[in-house]
Amino acid sequence: MRTSRFVLLAWLILGAGCAPTADREGEPSIDLEAERADLLARDRAFSEAPRTAEKPLEAVLAVMTDDVLLLAPDVPLVEGKEASRDLWTAISSLPGYSLEFTPTRAEIGGAADLGYTIGTYRMTLSDSTGRLMATEGKYLTIWRRQDDGSWKMEADMFNADGPPVQVNQ
C-alpha cells in the first residue's frame, strides 16, 4: 500500500512538472515553438517585401519601430525610422543595387515579447568601373512584439563574410 502511494505521488509530481504552466495567474503558458515559427514567418514575409511590394521602402519601414537602430557596416549607428529611410534610400539608389536575404533561425524570450532572427544576405552593387559586385553576409534582427500582437524590428545588424566578388554576367 505504501509503495503504491509513493508511486502515485511520484507520478503526480512528475506529471505536474510536465504539464503546461501558467505565466501569470489564470493565463495559459506560452508555446515558444509556435512563437518561433511565427517570428520566422514574419521575417520571411519581410524578406520578400523589397522584391514584391509596390513601394518596397515603405514596406520595409512599416515593420520598424519608430526608434529602430540600424548597425550597418562602414557607417555610424543609424537611429530612428526617418534616419533609416535616408540610409536605405541612399543604398538602394546606388547603381546595380539588389538585395536578397534569407532568415534561417528565430529565437523567442520566455515572455514571447522579444525575439531575434538570424539569416544570410546577398547584396549586389556596381563598382566604380561599372562591374557588378556581390557581397554575401549575415544579419541579426531583434524584434519586439507590439500591443496588437504584431512584431516590429527594434534593431538590425549585418556584416559581410568577406570582400565583394565580381558577378559573372
N, C-alpha and C positions, 0 to 999 in steps of 0.2 A: 504494500500500500504506500509506504513511504517513497519507494523508488518511483512509482507511477506519479505521485505528486511532484517529485523532483523533475521528472521528465516533462510533465505538463507545465510546470513553472518555467523550465528552461525553454520549452517550445514557445511559450507566450512571450518571454523576454526576447528570444531570437526573432520571433515574428514581428514584434513591435519595432525592433531595430531595423527591419527590412521594409516596414510599411512606410508609405509617404508621410512626411511630417508637415506640419503647418509652419509657414514662415512667420505669420502673425496669428494671433488667436483667432480661430474660426476661418482662416484663409487656407486654401489648399497649397501644397508645395509647388514649386516652380519646376517645370520639366526642362532642364538645361539642354538636353539633346534637341528638343523641339525649338528652343530659343536659338541654339547654334545654327540649326538648319534655316530658321527664319532670317537670321542675320546674314548668313552666307548667300541666301537667295536675294536678299536686299542688295548686297554688294554686287552680285552677278547682274541684277537689273540695272544698277548704277553703271556697271562697266559697259553696258550696251548703249547707254544714253548718248555718248559722244558720236556714235555712228548712226543711231536710228532716230533721235529726236529731231523735231522740226527746228528747234532752237537749242542746239547742243550745249552752249554755255549756260543758258538759263536752266536746263535740266540738271547740269552738274551743280550749279549754285543752289538749286532748290533743296538738295539734300544736306547742305551745310548749315551749321548753326550760325547765328549772326556773329559770334566771336570765334569762329573757326581759326585754327592755327595750321599753316602750311609750312613744312620744313623741306623745302626743295633744295637740290644740290646747287652750289655756287651762287646762291642769293641769300640775303638776310632773311630772318624769320618774317613770314607774312602773317599779319594778324587781322582778322575780320573778313567778312564776306565781300565787302567792296574792294579791299586790297587784293583779295583772291581773284576777283573779277579782272582786275588790272593785270595780274600775273598771267592768268590763263589766256586773256586776250592777247597779250604780248607773245606768249609761247605759240599759241595756235595760229597766229598770223605770220609766223616765220615760214619761209619757202620750204616746201617738201614736208610740212608737218603732218604727221598722223600719229595716233596713239591707240594702242590696244593694251588692255590689262585683263588679267585673269585671276580672280580670287581663288585661293586654294585651301584656305583654312579660316575657321572662325572660332572664337572662344568667348564665353559669357561669364561675367561675375555672378556670384551667388544670389544676388538680389535681382538679377536679369535686367538691370538698368544701365549697365555699362558693358561694352564688349569691344573686341577688336577683330579685324580681318587682316590676313596676310595674303599676298599674291605676287605675281610677276607682271612685268610690263615690257612693252617694246615700243619705243618712240623713234620715228624717223624724222630727219631734218636734212636740208641741203647744206653742204658746207660752203665756204666762200668761193669755191670754184664751180659750184652747181652740182657736185656729186651728191647723190642721195646716200646718207649715212644712217645707220641704225644703232640705237643704244638699247641694250637689254638690262633689266634690273629687277629689283624687288621693292615692295611697299608694305607699310604698316599703317592701317587706318583705325583710329579709335572712334567708336560710335556711342552715342548716348540715346537711350530711349526717351522719347518725348511724352508729355502728358496724354497725348492722343494715341499712344501706343506705337507710333512710327519711330524709326531710327534715323538720327541725323549725325552727320560727320562732325566730330569735335576737333580732331587733329588728323593730319595726314603727313606721312614722311615717306620719301622714296629716294633711292640712290642706285647708281649704275653698278653692274657687275664688272665692268671694265670700260675701256675706251670705245668710242663709236667705231663701227666697221662699215666698209662700203657695201652697199646693197647691189647685188648683181641684177641688172635690169634686163 
